Amino acid sequence: MNNESLVIYIIAVLCLGAVLIMSKDRIHPRFKRALALTAVIMIALAFVFIIYSLLA
């Protein structure tokens, strides 16, 4: 697995999560659940990739 791509992905996902948390009052209610679910899935996948890269 390419470590540069992994680091960029992890930084981007964590920034997305931070932006969603900080702007939770300004997001339209219709999109709030979908964005939160997408962010949770991407953050969980980032942690799986971290564990995988440590074990590989």
Secondary structure, DSSP 8 states (H G I E B T S, - for coil): --HHHHHHHHHHHHHHHHHHHHTTTTS-HHHHHHHHHHHHHHHHHHHHHHHHHHH-
